[in-house]
Amino acid sequence: MAKVTIDGIEVEVADGTTILDAAHNAGVHIPTLCFLKDVQAIGACRICLVEIEGARDLAASCVMPVSDGMKVRTNTPRVREARKTVIELLLSEHDGDCTTCNRSEDCELQAVAHEVGVKENRYEGERSKRELDVSTPALRRNTAKCILCRRCVTICSDVQGVTALFPQKRGFKTVVGPAFNKDLDSVACVQCGQCGAVCPVGAITENDQIDEVWAALGDPHKHVVVQTAPAIRAALGECFGYPPGTRVKGKMVSALRRIGFHGVFDTNFAADLTIMEEGTELLTRLKKALVEKKEAHLPMFTSCSPGWIRFAEYFYPDMLPHLSTCKSPQQMMGAVVKSHYAKKVGKKPEDIFMVSIMPCTAKKAEAKRPEMNSSGVSDVDVVLTTRELARMIEQAGVDFRSLPEGTMDSPLGESTGAADIFANTGGVMEAALRTAYEIVTGQAFPFENLHVKPIEGLAGVKEASVTIKETVPEWEFLRGATLNVAVAHGLGNARKVIERIQKGEEMYHFIEVMTCPGGCIGGGGQPRMTGNDTRRARIAAIYAEDEHRDLRKSHENPAVQKLYAEFLGHPLGHKSHELLHTQYTARPKVKVG
């Protein structure tokens, strides 16, 4: 332990603690830009400079470790002037364009400039060259706004293991982007949006599609409906001043009605549907392997996270047969809406405009996949992120905080608690186990409060085993079997699991992979910044949603049961295969030509 004095406040911290963390313990705020808690500390931006008694130079507090007896001052004239100069130099070459930038009220550079007292810029530098990259459906890059903090590089390489972004050239000519300064569509980018989620400015943002939705709502020939993912209800409130983890499902529904959607549906309905299809697919593969003694491509991986799908297509094409053939809940909902629902309301599929509100930028790319058109037209027309929905609510002049509690439209708004937890890492696996166990055994799911504790939390890779002691006659071959499952969130962790399997170090039957750290609650389209404290708060809110439900298992959803009775027939049947399942394609890591 080391005793350190910061601005006259003495604190005791573990050896190796940085000055920045020690200051936090002392209740002293130090501004930062390049720093990412739990992820990156490189001292690149120099905003966090502090003065250490006896030292000649100022030190970057995010990387400087404390020592016993150290005395630190964070607010001296020298420190204030240094921070101010650093910000002014950044602003001198930054393409501000603040009046039209969608980060204007959410810009860390702007916030820090205000904090350090920049009122006018004393320096007029050459502006960075503007190169716009709009090559992908999900993301938009503007090199003139980049401040070279390298957050995006770290999250893409160290956390996601994709390495689509690099710093290139030197000095003023330095640019962060794909190799050879090409567009994102030329490299193995999974479009997860984590780069944009950590970018402190507007250099990388989601591809804004709000105007497309307004145009559809204004078209008298369009029947415009919307679906919302489970993660939205635990995060949207942050855009309107609520603390992380505030559940705002009812207000969100009311806001969507005020905007003018003809139908407000819950992606949770399709999540329950996904469990019915995916659970049956897993059991079918187990039967093929254990009874028929045929290749069944086990372990089976979940397929609801589109960034993970693209990751597998780029980096592990040999594993594609192991992925569930189920579409994601977003795409299942679109397919059902433009087939079954269209007939119910007397509309042609092409006259229905399906909007998805998702925590994920990769969902924008998923909706544009050419195979996602089971009804003859695109399953989903436009995907908006949580952030885009918040902007749209503001544009509509809706006072979010004063809204009453609304309810989803029936039947496509009916769901169970199992669908809620799709938002969290481990949630899809737990939802699947709740249903598969009861189908196989005919008995109640044995875990306390229906939660499988080993696969909860923020550990990068989690494991659990479920032993099946009794079965109904149809699944007799599973009596006494132990089902081994794993959960990974963040693509770097998915890579670790796959490599263990390929080396023969692990044997699993079923694996859940979510692209983003924490799962969908930490998606690339969620309110910024999403650190672990925010992830935990959102996760707790989602579990609370589940625990307050009357129905908490997907196979108990009466609306899903009715859909099978009236339209789909049975899980993995001809109609469900046609509408709810898909295929995957190996992708080259670099586009040639």
BAZA-287697 format. One line per field, with one value per residue (C-alpha): residue number from 1; residue in three letters; x, y, z. Coordinates in nm, 2 decimals, m for minus. Example, Ala and Ser with C-alpha at 12.3 -4.5 7.8 and 13.67 -1.06 7.14 Angstrom:
<atoms>
k <- (1:2)
r <- (ALA:SER)
px <- (1.23:1.37)
py <- (m0.45:m0.11)
pz <- (0.78:0.71)
</atoms>
This chain:
<atoms>
k <- (1:2:3:4:5:6:7:8:9:10:11:12:13:14:15:16:17:18:19:20:21:22:23:24:25:26:27:28:29:30:31:32:33:34:35:36:37:38:39:40:41:42:43:44:45:46:47:48:49:50:51:52:53:54:55:56:57:58:59:60:61:62:63:64:65:66:67:68:69:70:71:72:73:74:75:76:77:78:79:80:81:82:83:84:85:86:87:88:89:90:91:92:93:94:95:96:97:98:99:100:101:102:103:104:105:106:107:108:109:110:111:112:113:114:115:116:117:118:119:120:121:122:123:124:125:126:127:128:129:130:131:132:133:134:135:136:137:138:139:140:141:142:143:144:145:146:147:148:149:150:151:152:153:154:155:156:157:158:159:160:161:162:163:164:165:166:167:168:169:170:171:172:173:174:175:176:177:178:179:180:181:182:183:184:185:186:187:188:189:190:191:192:193:194:195:196:197:198:199:200:201:202:203:204:205:206:207:208:209:210:211:212:213:214:215:216:217:218:219:220:221:222:223:224:225:226:227:228:229:230:231:232:233:234:235:236:237:238:239:240:241:242:243:244:245:246:247:248:249:250:251:252:253:254:255:256:257:258:259:260:261:262:263:264:265:266:267:268:269:270:271:272:273:274:275:276:277:278:279:280:281:282:283:284:285:286:287:288:289:290:291:292:293:294:295:296:297:298:299:300:301:302:303:304:305:306:307:308:309:310:311:312:313:314:315:316:317:318:319:320:321:322:323:324:325:326:327:328:329:330:331:332:333:334:335:336:337:338:339:340:341:342:343:344:345:346:347:348:349:350:351:352:353:354:355:356:357:358:359:360:361:362:363:364:365:366:367:368:369:370:371:372:373:374:375:376:377:378:379:380:381:382:383:384:385:386:387:388:389:390:391:392:393:394:395:396:397:398:399:400:401:402:403:404:405:406:407:408:409:410:411:412:413:414:415:416:417:418:419:420:421:422:423:424:425:426:427:428:429:430:431:432:433:434:435:436:437:438:439:440:441:442:443:444:445:446:447:448:449:450:451:452:453:454:455:456:457:458:459:460:461:462:463:464:465:466:467:468:469:470:471:472:473:474:475:476:477:478:479:480:481:482:483:484:485:486:487:488:489:490:491:492:493:494:495:496:497:498:499:500:501:502:503:504:505:506:507:508:509:510:511:512:513:514:515:516:517:518:519:520:521:522:523:524:525:526:527:528:529:530:531:532:533:534:535:536:537:538:539:540:541:542:543:544:545:546:547:548:549:550:551:552:553:554:555:556:557:558:559:560:561:562:563:564:565:566:567:568:569:570:571:572:573:574:575:576:577:578:579:580:581:582:583:584:585:586:587:588:589:590:591:592:593)
r <- (MET:ALA:LYS:VAL:THR:ILE:ASP:GLY:ILE:GLU:VAL:GLU:VAL:ALA:ASP:GLY:THR:THR:ILE:LEU:ASP:ALA:ALA:HIS:ASN:ALA:GLY:VAL:HIS:ILE:PRO:THR:LEU:CYS:PHE:LEU:LYS:ASP:VAL:GLN:ALA:ILE:GLY:ALA:CYS:ARG:ILE:CYS:LEU:VAL:GLU:ILE:GLU:GLY:ALA:ARG:ASP:LEU:ALA:ALA:SER:CYS:VAL:MET:PRO:VAL:SER:ASP:GLY:MET:LYS:VAL:ARG:THR:ASN:THR:PRO:ARG:VAL:ARG:GLU:ALA:ARG:LYS:THR:VAL:ILE:GLU:LEU:LEU:LEU:SER:GLU:HIS:ASP:GLY:ASP:CYS:THR:THR:CYS:ASN:ARG:SER:GLU:ASP:CYS:GLU:LEU:GLN:ALA:VAL:ALA:HIS:GLU:VAL:GLY:VAL:LYS:GLU:ASN:ARG:TYR:GLU:GLY:GLU:ARG:SER:LYS:ARG:GLU:LEU:ASP:VAL:SER:THR:PRO:ALA:LEU:ARG:ARG:ASN:THR:ALA:LYS:CYS:ILE:LEU:CYS:ARG:ARG:CYS:VAL:THR:ILE:CYS:SER:ASP:VAL:GLN:GLY:VAL:THR:ALA:LEU:PHE:PRO:GLN:LYS:ARG:GLY:PHE:LYS:THR:VAL:VAL:GLY:PRO:ALA:PHE:ASN:LYS:ASP:LEU:ASP:SER:VAL:ALA:CYS:VAL:GLN:CYS:GLY:GLN:CYS:GLY:ALA:VAL:CYS:PRO:VAL:GLY:ALA:ILE:THR:GLU:ASN:ASP:GLN:ILE:ASP:GLU:VAL:TRP:ALA:ALA:LEU:GLY:ASP:PRO:HIS:LYS:HIS:VAL:VAL:VAL:GLN:THR:ALA:PRO:ALA:ILE:ARG:ALA:ALA:LEU:GLY:GLU:CYS:PHE:GLY:TYR:PRO:PRO:GLY:THR:ARG:VAL:LYS:GLY:LYS:MET:VAL:SER:ALA:LEU:ARG:ARG:ILE:GLY:PHE:HIS:GLY:VAL:PHE:ASP:THR:ASN:PHE:ALA:ALA:ASP:LEU:THR:ILE:MET:GLU:GLU:GLY:THR:GLU:LEU:LEU:THR:ARG:LEU:LYS:LYS:ALA:LEU:VAL:GLU:LYS:LYS:GLU:ALA:HIS:LEU:PRO:MET:PHE:THR:SER:CYS:SER:PRO:GLY:TRP:ILE:ARG:PHE:ALA:GLU:TYR:PHE:TYR:PRO:ASP:MET:LEU:PRO:HIS:LEU:SER:THR:CYS:LYS:SER:PRO:GLN:GLN:MET:MET:GLY:ALA:VAL:VAL:LYS:SER:HIS:TYR:ALA:LYS:LYS:VAL:GLY:LYS:LYS:PRO:GLU:ASP:ILE:PHE:MET:VAL:SER:ILE:MET:PRO:CYS:THR:ALA:LYS:LYS:ALA:GLU:ALA:LYS:ARG:PRO:GLU:MET:ASN:SER:SER:GLY:VAL:SER:ASP:VAL:ASP:VAL:VAL:LEU:THR:THR:ARG:GLU:LEU:ALA:ARG:MET:ILE:GLU:GLN:ALA:GLY:VAL:ASP:PHE:ARG:SER:LEU:PRO:GLU:GLY:THR:MET:ASP:SER:PRO:LEU:GLY:GLU:SER:THR:GLY:ALA:ALA:ASP:ILE:PHE:ALA:ASN:THR:GLY:GLY:VAL:MET:GLU:ALA:ALA:LEU:ARG:THR:ALA:TYR:GLU:ILE:VAL:THR:GLY:GLN:ALA:PHE:PRO:PHE:GLU:ASN:LEU:HIS:VAL:LYS:PRO:ILE:GLU:GLY:LEU:ALA:GLY:VAL:LYS:GLU:ALA:SER:VAL:THR:ILE:LYS:GLU:THR:VAL:PRO:GLU:TRP:GLU:PHE:LEU:ARG:GLY:ALA:THR:LEU:ASN:VAL:ALA:VAL:ALA:HIS:GLY:LEU:GLY:ASN:ALA:ARG:LYS:VAL:ILE:GLU:ARG:ILE:GLN:LYS:GLY:GLU:GLU:MET:TYR:HIS:PHE:ILE:GLU:VAL:MET:THR:CYS:PRO:GLY:GLY:CYS:ILE:GLY:GLY:GLY:GLY:GLN:PRO:ARG:MET:THR:GLY:ASN:ASP:THR:ARG:ARG:ALA:ARG:ILE:ALA:ALA:ILE:TYR:ALA:GLU:ASP:GLU:HIS:ARG:ASP:LEU:ARG:LYS:SER:HIS:GLU:ASN:PRO:ALA:VAL:GLN:LYS:LEU:TYR:ALA:GLU:PHE:LEU:GLY:HIS:PRO:LEU:GLY:HIS:LYS:SER:HIS:GLU:LEU:LEU:HIS:THR:GLN:TYR:THR:ALA:ARG:PRO:LYS:VAL:LYS:VAL:GLY)
px <- (0.00:0.11:0.00:m0.05:m0.16:m0.37:m0.47:m0.41:m0.62:m0.44:m0.54:m0.40:m0.40:m0.24:0.11:0.08:m0.24:m0.23:m0.26:m0.59:m0.74:m0.60:m0.75:m1.08:m1.06:m0.99:m1.29:m1.08:m1.18:m0.92:m1.03:m0.94:m0.99:m0.79:m0.84:m1.09:m1.15:m1.08:m0.96:m0.70:m0.45:m0.18:m0.12:m0.16:m0.38:m0.21:m0.53:m0.49:m0.16:m0.08:0.20:0.41:0.61:0.98:0.93:1.05:0.78:0.41:0.29:0.00:m0.20:m0.37:m0.03:0.18:0.18:0.18:0.46:0.45:0.47:0.39:0.23:0.02:m0.15:m0.42:m0.53:m0.22:m0.19:0.08:m0.16:m0.46:m0.26:m0.11:m0.45:m0.60:m0.31:m0.35:m0.73:m0.67:m0.41:m0.66:m0.93:m0.70:m0.70:m1.03:m1.32:m1.57:m1.88:m2.06:m2.40:m2.46:m2.26:m2.48:m2.23:m2.27:m2.45:m2.26:m1.91:m1.63:m1.39:m1.65:m1.72:m1.35:m1.29:m1.56:m1.42:m1.07:m1.20:m1.14:m1.34:m1.15:m0.88:m0.54:m0.41:m0.51:m0.37:m0.42:m0.74:m0.72:m0.82:m1.19:m1.25:m1.60:m1.64:m2.00:m1.92:m2.10:m2.47:m2.39:m2.11:m2.00:m1.64:m1.52:m1.14:m1.15:m1.31:m1.06:m0.84:m0.61:m0.70:m0.67:m0.97:m1.12:m0.80:m0.78:m1.14:m1.12:m0.80:m0.76:m1.13:m1.29:m0.99:m1.09:m0.81:m0.99:m0.85:m0.49:m0.30:m0.12:0.15:0.31:0.28:0.00:m0.06:m0.15:m0.49:m0.68:m0.86:m0.84:m0.52:m0.39:m0.65:m0.92:m1.29:m1.44:m1.61:m1.27:m1.16:m1.29:m1.51:m1.80:m1.98:m2.03:m2.00:m1.78:m1.54:m1.82:m1.93:m1.59:m1.51:m1.51:m1.61:m1.80:m1.53:m1.71:m2.09:m2.38:m2.53:m2.82:m3.15:m3.40:m3.50:m3.59:m3.83:m3.99:m4.04:m4.22:m4.44:m4.54:m4.63:m5.00:m4.95:m4.72:m4.83:m4.53:m4.47:m4.18:m4.02:m3.80:m3.52:m3.51:m3.19:m3.35:m3.59:m3.29:m3.09:m3.31:m3.38:m3.01:m3.07:m3.33:m3.14:m3.24:m2.96:m2.83:m3.05:m3.38:m3.66:m3.85:m4.04:m4.39:m4.27:m4.08:m4.40:m4.59:m4.32:m4.34:m4.72:m4.68:m4.43:m4.70:m4.62:m4.92:m4.81:m4.57:m4.43:m4.18:m3.88:m3.92:m4.20:m3.96:m3.70:m3.94:m4.00:m3.62:m3.59:m3.86:m3.67:m3.32:m3.39:m3.55:m3.26:m3.01:m3.22:m3.24:m2.86:m2.81:m3.04:m2.85:m2.52:m2.62:m2.88:m2.82:m2.44:m2.41:m2.22:m2.43:m2.19:m2.17:m2.11:m2.39:m2.35:m2.62:m2.69:m2.88:m2.58:m2.50:m2.15:m2.06:m2.20:m1.98:m1.69:m1.73:m1.78:m1.45:m1.23:m1.37:m1.56:m1.49:m1.72:m2.02:m2.19:m2.19:m2.39:m2.77:m2.96:m3.21:m3.24:m3.20:m3.52:m3.51:m3.53:m3.78:m4.01:m3.98:m4.05:m4.36:m4.49:m4.46:m4.63:m4.87:m4.94:m4.97:m5.25:m5.42:m5.44:m5.50:m5.18:m4.93:m4.58:m4.44:m4.68:m4.56:m4.25:m4.08:m3.86:m3.63:m3.50:m3.18:m2.89:m2.66:m2.52:m2.45:m2.83:m2.83:m2.60:m2.79:m3.11:m2.94:m2.82:m2.96:m3.11:m3.32:m3.63:m3.84:m4.17:m4.04:m3.93:m3.68:m3.78:m3.67:m3.66:m3.47:m3.28:m3.24:m3.01:m3.11:m2.93:m3.12:m3.46:m3.37:m3.30:m3.62:m3.82:m3.67:m3.74:m4.10:m4.12:m4.21:m4.15:m4.02:m4.02:m4.39:m4.52:m4.77:m4.69:m4.80:m4.83:m4.72:m4.97:m5.10:m5.02:m4.67:m4.61:m4.66:m4.35:m4.20:m3.92:m3.69:m3.70:m3.61:m3.28:m3.17:m3.03:m2.76:m2.46:m2.57:m2.93:m2.99:m2.83:m3.04:m3.36:m3.28:m3.20:m3.53:m3.73:m3.51:m3.48:m3.86:m3.93:m3.68:m3.76:m4.12:m4.02:m3.97:m3.64:m3.43:m3.23:m3.32:m3.54:m3.47:m3.13:m2.82:m2.56:m2.24:m2.32:m2.42:m2.19:m1.91:m1.64:m1.54:m1.60:m1.84:m1.93:m2.21:m2.32:m2.67:m2.73:m3.05:m3.17:m3.52:m3.67:m4.01:m4.02:m3.93:m3.60:m3.51:m3.16:m3.07:m3.13:m2.82:m2.65:m2.47:m2.51:m2.20:m2.25:m2.04:m2.10:m1.86:m1.92:m1.68:m1.54:m1.19:m1.34:m1.53:m1.19:m1.05:m1.34:m1.32:m0.94:m0.99:m1.24:m1.01:m0.73:m0.95:m0.91:m1.29:m1.60:m1.92:m2.27:m2.41:m2.23:m2.37:m2.17:m2.26:m2.06:m2.04:m1.90:m2.19:m2.41:m2.67:m2.70:m2.34:m2.42:m2.25:m2.58:m2.64:m2.60:m2.24:m2.02:m2.08:m1.83:m1.87:m2.06:m2.32:m2.33:m2.40:m2.68:m2.85:m2.81:m2.97:m3.26:m3.31:m3.31:m3.57:m3.79:m3.77:m3.84:m4.15:m4.31:m4.60:m4.45:m4.08:m4.02:m4.05:m4.26:m4.53:m4.59:m4.96:m4.91:m4.62:m4.82:m5.11:m4.87:m4.76:m5.11:m5.25:m4.95:m4.61:m4.72:m4.43:m4.06:m3.83:m4.13:m4.15:m4.31:m4.08:m3.77:m3.88:m3.94:m3.72:m3.40:m3.11:m2.76:m2.41:m2.13:m1.75:m1.62:m1.27:m1.09:m0.98:m1.18:m0.98:m1.03)
py <- (0.00:0.36:0.68:0.96:1.32:1.46:1.83:1.80:1.49:1.18:0.84:0.50:0.28:m0.04:m0.02:0.02:0.23:0.51:0.87:0.90:0.61:0.74:1.08:0.92:0.75:1.09:1.24:1.45:1.47:1.48:1.53:1.27:1.20:0.90:0.70:0.42:0.27:m0.11:m0.09:0.17:0.39:0.52:0.88:1.00:1.30:1.46:1.61:1.44:1.61:1.67:1.82:1.60:1.76:1.74:1.64:1.86:1.77:1.73:1.37:1.19:1.07:0.78:0.60:0.73:0.49:0.63:0.59:0.61:0.97:1.12:1.46:1.55:1.87:1.86:2.23:2.45:2.74:2.53:2.23:2.44:2.62:2.29:2.13:2.44:2.45:2.08:2.13:2.44:2.26:1.97:2.22:2.40:2.10:1.95:1.99:2.10:2.17:2.15:2.29:1.98:1.72:1.46:1.45:1.82:1.76:1.44:1.54:1.47:1.71:1.99:1.90:1.90:2.23:2.38:2.22:2.36:2.70:2.74:3.05:3.12:2.94:3.11:2.88:2.85:2.53:2.35:2.14:1.77:1.64:1.54:1.19:1.05:0.67:0.57:0.23:0.02:0.01:0.05:0.31:0.65:0.78:1.14:1.16:1.54:1.49:1.23:1.35:1.04:0.92:0.56:0.44:0.28:0.10:m0.05:m0.16:m0.31:m0.50:m0.57:m0.63:m0.75:m0.91:m0.78:m0.52:m0.34:0.00:0.12:0.45:0.52:0.77:1.01:1.36:1.58:1.33:1.05:0.90:0.62:0.38:0.05:m0.06:0.16:0.42:0.22:0.22:m0.01:m0.23:m0.33:m0.51:m0.75:m0.51:m0.67:m0.33:m0.39:m0.01:m0.05:0.20:0.46:0.38:0.48:0.76:1.08:1.29:1.24:1.07:0.74:0.73:0.51:0.56:0.79:0.67:0.89:1.08:0.75:0.67:1.02:0.98:0.64:0.78:1.06:0.83:0.76:0.44:0.29:0.09:0.17:m0.06:m0.07:m0.33:m0.27:m0.49:m0.58:m0.39:m0.06:m0.05:m0.05:0.22:0.47:0.66:0.76:0.99:1.18:1.22:0.90:0.70:0.38:0.08:0.28:0.07:0.29:0.04:0.20:0.55:0.42:0.27:0.59:0.79:0.55:0.60:0.98:0.96:0.80:0.43:0.22:m0.08:m0.10:m0.45:m0.62:m0.80:m1.01:m1.19:m1.30:m1.39:m1.64:m1.77:m1.80:m2.01:m2.25:m2.29:m2.28:m2.51:m2.77:m2.74:m2.81:m3.12:m3.24:m3.21:m3.40:m3.68:m3.70:m3.73:m3.96:m4.18:m4.18:m4.15:m3.89:m3.57:m3.31:m3.01:m2.99:m2.76:m2.55:m2.17:m1.91:m1.69:m1.39:m1.15:m1.02:m0.90:m1.25:m1.39:m1.17:m1.25:m1.62:m1.56:m1.37:m1.55:m1.90:m2.01:m2.37:m2.32:m2.19:m2.53:m2.51:m2.19:m2.22:m2.16:m1.94:m1.59:m1.33:m1.22:m0.89:m1.07:m1.33:m1.05:m0.89:m1.21:m1.28:m0.92:m0.92:m1.26:m1.36:m1.01:m0.87:m1.11:m1.04:m0.66:m0.70:m0.54:m0.64:m0.71:m0.43:m0.18:m0.26:m0.06:m0.24:m0.03:m0.19:m0.01:m0.19:m0.14:m0.25:m0.09:m0.44:m0.49:m0.22:m0.44:m0.76:m0.60:m0.55:m0.91:m1.03:m1.35:m1.16:m1.14:m1.44:m1.26:m1.15:m0.81:m0.71:m0.85:m0.52:m0.19:0.04:m0.01:0.27:0.26:0.36:0.69:0.76:0.68:0.94:1.20:1.11:1.16:1.50:1.59:1.50:1.74:1.47:1.53:1.18:1.22:1.33:1.04:0.78:0.41:0.25:m0.12:m0.31:m0.41:m0.77:m1.04:m0.93:m0.74:m1.04:m1.21:m1.38:m1.30:m1.54:m1.30:m1.00:m1.16:m1.19:m0.84:m0.97:m1.19:m1.54:m1.45:m1.64:m1.95:m1.93:m1.87:m2.18:m2.39:m2.30:m2.43:m2.72:m2.87:m2.87:m3.01:m3.30:m3.38:m3.27:m3.12:m2.77:m2.60:m2.67:m2.35:m2.11:m1.83:m1.98:m1.82:m2.01:m1.83:m1.96:m1.79:m1.45:m1.16:m1.00:m1.27:m1.29:m1.67:m1.85:m2.22:m2.44:m2.80:m2.94:m3.31:m3.46:m3.72:m3.79:m3.76:m3.79:m4.09:m3.90:m3.78:m4.11:m4.11:m3.80:m3.97:m3.93:m3.70:m3.39:m3.08:m2.86:m2.50:m2.19:m1.82:m1.56:m1.19:m0.96:m1.12:m1.15:m1.40:m1.58:m1.63:m1.79:m2.03:m2.14:m2.19:m2.41:m2.62:m2.65:m2.76:m3.03:m2.86:m2.82:m3.01:m2.81:m2.89:m2.53:m2.19:m1.84:m1.57:m1.20:m0.95:m0.66:m0.66:m0.73:m0.84:m0.62:m0.39:m0.28:m0.26:m0.02:0.18:0.24:0.57:0.65:0.58:0.22:0.12:m0.19:0.01:0.10:m0.25:m0.39:m0.14:m0.23:m0.60:m0.57:m0.38:m0.66:m0.93:m0.72:m0.71:m1.09:m1.15:m0.93:m1.13:m1.38:m1.60:m1.65:m1.94:m1.90:m2.21:m2.07:m1.77:m1.81:m1.58:m1.79:m2.11:m1.96:m1.86:m2.22:m2.35:m2.10:m2.05:m2.21:m2.56:m2.67:m2.57:m2.66:m2.73:m2.64:m2.29:m2.20:m2.31:m2.10:m1.78:m1.81:m1.98:m1.87:m1.96:m1.81:m1.74:m1.73:m1.38:m1.28:m1.07:m0.81:m0.71:m0.74:m0.48)
pz <- (0.00:m0.07:0.11:m0.14:m0.10:m0.38:m0.35:0.02:0.06:0.19:0.05:0.08:m0.23:m0.36:m0.51:m0.88:m0.87:m1.12:m1.00:m1.19:m0.99:m0.67:m0.74:m0.80:m0.46:m0.31:m0.48:m0.71:m1.08:m1.35:m1.71:m1.97:m2.35:m2.46:m2.13:m2.13:m1.79:m1.78:m2.14:m2.23:m2.06:m2.29:m2.20:m2.55:m2.53:m2.23:m2.09:m1.76:m1.68:m1.31:m1.11:m0.88:m0.60:m0.68:m1.05:m1.33:m1.58:m1.56:m1.57:m1.74:m1.45:m1.64:m1.67:m1.39:m1.09:m0.74:m0.49:m0.11:0.01:m0.33:m0.33:m0.63:m0.73:m1.00:m1.02:m1.03:m1.28:m1.47:m1.49:m1.60:m1.87:m2.00:m2.03:m2.20:m2.45:m2.53:m2.60:m2.81:m3.02:m3.08:m3.17:m3.41:m3.65:m3.56:m3.81:m3.54:m3.75:m3.42:m3.53:m3.76:m3.58:m3.41:m3.12:m3.05:m2.72:m2.65:m2.75:m2.50:m2.67:m2.64:m2.28:m2.18:m2.36:m2.15:m1.84:m1.88:m1.97:m2.35:m2.45:m2.78:m2.97:m2.98:m3.25:m3.61:m3.75:m4.08:m4.06:m4.10:m4.45:m4.46:m4.61:m4.56:m4.55:m4.60:m4.75:m4.50:m4.40:m4.03:m3.99:m4.10:m4.07:m4.10:m4.07:m4.02:m3.68:m3.56:m3.26:m3.28:m2.93:m3.05:m2.85:m3.16:m3.24:m2.89:m2.88:m3.23:m3.18:m2.81:m2.71:m3.04:m3.20:m3.54:m3.61:m3.88:m3.77:m3.75:m3.71:m4.03:m4.14:m3.90:m3.75:m3.88:m4.16:m3.92:m3.99:m3.82:m4.05:m4.24:m4.40:m4.69:m4.59:m4.77:m4.68:m4.41:m4.66:m4.80:m4.48:m4.23:m4.03:m3.85:m3.81:m3.44:m3.38:m3.07:m3.23:m3.25:m2.90:m2.76:m3.00:m2.80:m3.10:m3.42:m3.62:m3.62:m3.58:m3.68:m4.03:m3.93:m4.09:m3.91:m4.22:m4.39:m4.11:m4.12:m4.49:m4.44:m4.17:m4.40:m4.69:m4.68:m4.87:m4.61:m4.30:m4.07:m3.77:m3.52:m3.30:m3.00:m2.87:m2.50:m2.43:m2.53:m2.23:m1.99:m2.16:m2.35:m2.03:m2.01:m2.31:m2.11:m1.78:m1.61:m1.44:m1.61:m1.55:m1.53:m1.69:m1.93:m2.14:m2.09:m2.17:m2.47:m2.61:m2.55:m2.73:m3.03:m3.05:m3.03:m3.32:m3.53:m3.58:m3.68:m3.47:m3.18:m3.14:m2.91:m3.05:m2.73:m2.91:m3.17:m2.91:m2.76:m3.11:m3.16:m2.84:m2.98:m3.31:m3.17:m2.88:m3.11:m3.35:m3.06:m2.95:m3.31:m3.35:m3.02:m3.14:m3.47:m3.29:m3.01:m3.17:m3.54:m3.49:m3.77:m3.80:m3.63:m3.61:m3.24:m3.05:m3.19:m3.16:m3.12:m3.42:m3.29:m3.29:m3.64:m3.56:m3.44:m3.76:m3.97:m3.75:m3.81:m4.18:m4.20:m3.95:m3.90:m4.21:m4.12:m3.81:m4.01:m4.01:m3.63:m3.62:m3.56:m3.88:m3.69:m3.80:m3.53:m3.34:m3.54:m3.87:m3.75:m3.64:m3.98:m4.16:m3.95:m3.98:m4.36:m4.40:m4.12:m3.99:m4.34:m4.41:m4.08:m4.15:m4.53:m4.65:m4.91:m4.78:m4.99:m4.83:m4.48:m4.36:m4.07:m3.84:m3.58:m3.27:m3.18:m2.94:m3.22:m3.54:m3.69:m3.71:m3.99:m4.19:m4.10:m4.24:m4.57:m4.62:m4.95:m4.80:m4.55:m4.77:m4.68:m4.78:m5.12:m4.98:m4.71:m4.37:m4.21:m4.39:m4.15:m3.82:m3.57:m3.27:m2.92:m2.98:m3.30:m3.13:m2.87:m3.13:m3.31:m2.99:m2.95:m3.31:m3.25:m2.96:m2.72:m2.35:m2.27:m1.89:m1.87:m2.08:m1.94:m1.94:m2.26:m2.36:m2.67:m2.94:m2.92:m3.02:m3.15:m2.83:m2.60:m2.45:m2.15:m1.91:m2.10:m2.39:m2.18:m2.08:m2.44:m2.37:m2.13:m2.18:m2.08:m2.13:m2.46:m2.31:m1.99:m2.19:m2.41:m2.11:m1.94:m2.23:m2.35:m2.00:m1.95:m2.30:m2.24:m1.88:m1.84:m1.51:m1.37:m1.44:m1.13:m1.09:m0.81:m0.94:m1.29:m1.30:m1.41:m1.19:m1.35:m1.68:m1.53:m1.48:m1.69:m1.70:m2.06:m2.09:m1.87:m1.84:m1.69:m1.70:m1.67:m1.60:m1.72:m1.47:m1.60:m1.95:m2.13:m2.36:m2.68:m2.53:m2.35:m2.52:m2.31:m1.97:m1.76:m2.01:m1.91:m2.13:m2.13:m2.23:m2.27:m2.30:m2.45:m2.50:m2.69:m3.00:m2.86:m2.60:m2.88:m3.05:m2.73:m2.71:m3.08:m3.05:m2.74:m2.93:m3.24:m3.02:m2.85:m2.51:m2.45:m2.54:m2.54:m2.68:m2.70:m2.70:m2.68:m2.84:m2.82:m3.01:m2.76:m2.40:m2.16:m2.45:m2.62:m2.32:m2.42:m2.79:m3.03:m3.06:m2.69:m2.50:m2.44:m2.24:m2.15:m1.88:m1.66:m1.40:m1.66:m1.80:m1.45:m1.39:m1.73:m1.67:m1.33:m1.49:m1.74:m1.48:m1.29:m1.60:m1.62:m1.25:m1.26:m1.53:m1.49:m1.77:m1.77:m2.02:m2.40:m2.45:m2.22:m2.45:m2.56:m2.86:m2.99:m2.93:m3.13:m3.42:m3.45:m3.44:m3.70:m3.93:m3.87:m3.78:m3.55:m3.48:m3.77:m3.99:m4.36:m4.30:m4.01:m4.21:m4.50:m4.29:m3.98:m4.09:m4.31:m4.42:m4.39:m4.64:m4.60:m4.66:m4.78:m4.52:m4.78:m5.08:m5.40:m5.67)
</atoms>
